[in-house]
Amino acid sequence: MDVAIDLRSAGDQLLDSQVVRLEWIEKKEQRPTPQTDASKPPTVIRLDPDAIATLERFLKDGDILSARLLLKRAASAGNAQAALKLGMTFDPVFLSERGVVGFAPDVEQARVWYERAEELGSTEASGRLERLGHIGR
């Protein structure tokens, strides 16, 4: 089955669209997990200038859900800046500074994404992790 998936902003602007193939197969035996080739660099999704502008508008307007959707894909694919900004959408200090209401902060999620950003080379992530340490685990 082919499924068309559209990612839209709160203002109904199309941000991304993909066709995904789904297959149902009978589970007969445990299949080994394919190993990734360490010699090949991971695929990195870069945010183009339009996506960055859209993201900044989402964050400025407090549209955290739309920002998270846009950021998670890029962060999961290895974009350090996206991982950092995704962590910020869970960070109680960031949410408070932005005056965001309706979203409960999640220190553990913020920590996970800041650590991922740090692994990917973000220098800002360590400072944000340190600040989270003062909030406690």
N, C-alpha and C positions, 0 to 999 in steps of 0.2 A: 504494500500500500504506500503510495506517495502522499505526503501531507505538506501543504504549503503553510508556512508559519510567518506571520508578520509581527514585527516588534514596532509598536506605535507609542508615541509620547502621549502625555495627558491631553495635549491639544490635537490629537489624532494625526500627528505628522509621522509619516513612515520613516523609521530609523534603520530598519534592516528587514530583509526578507530572504527566506531560504526554503528550499524544498528538501524534505527529509524522507528517506525511504525506511519504512518499518516492515519487519518481517517476523512472522510467528513461526517458530520451528519447534518441533517436538523435542523435548529434553530427554535424551536417552542416556547420555554419559557425560561425565564431567570433562569439559574441554580445557586444555591448558590455556592460561592467559598468554596472549602474544607478548613477546618481549620487544621493547622499543630498541632501536638501533642507537646506541650511545654516540656513534660517530656522526650522526646527523643532528644538526642543531634543531631545537624545537621550533615549531611554527609560532611566530609572534604576531599577534594582531595589533596593528598600529591604529590609533584613533586619528582619523583625518581631521582637518581644521573645522569642518562643519559639525562633526560629531563632538569635538571638544567644545565648540560654541554652544551646542545643544545641551551638553552635559553641564556646562557652567550655568546656563539658564535654569536647568532643573534644580541645581543646588542653590542658586540664588533665590528661586521661587519656593524652595522648601519641598519640591516634588521628589522626595527621597526614593520612592518606589521606582519611578522611571529612571532615576540616576543609577540605582542598583542594578536594574535590568541591563542597562547599557554597559556598566562597568564590569559586571560579573563575567561576561563573555570574554572581554579583553583581559581581565585579570587572570582568569582561569587558563588562558592561552599564553601567559607569560609576560604581560605588560605590567612593569613595576609601578608606573604612575597610576594605572587603573586600580591595581591592588591597594595602593596607598589611599586613593580617593574612596574606594569601596570601604576600607576600614574606617575612614572618617564618617561615613554614613551610619555607622554603628557606635561611634565614639560619643560618650555623654557630653564631653567638653565641646566638641564641634557642634553637636545638635543644640546645646544650650546657647553657644555663641551666635548661631544662626537663628535662634528663636523658633526652632522647628517644634510644632506641636503635633500630637497624634502618632508619634513614633517613639516607642520605648527604646532607650539605649541598650546595647548589648555589649558589655565589656569583653566578653569572651570572643564574640564574632569580630570585634574591632581588633583584638589581639591576634587572632588567626590571620586576618588580612594584612595587618601591619607586619607580621612575621614573614608572610609570603612576599610582601613588597621588599622587605629587607633582604631575603634570599635572592630576589631578582635584581638587587643592586641599588635600591632606593636608600639614599643617605638620610632622608627626612624621617624614614620609618622608625629608626632607633630612638629618636627624640620623642616621637609619639608613643612608642612602647614604654619608654621611661615614664612619661606622664601618666600612662594608664596604670603603671605600677603603684603610683601614689593613690589610685582609686581602690586598689586591692583586687584580689582574685575572688 
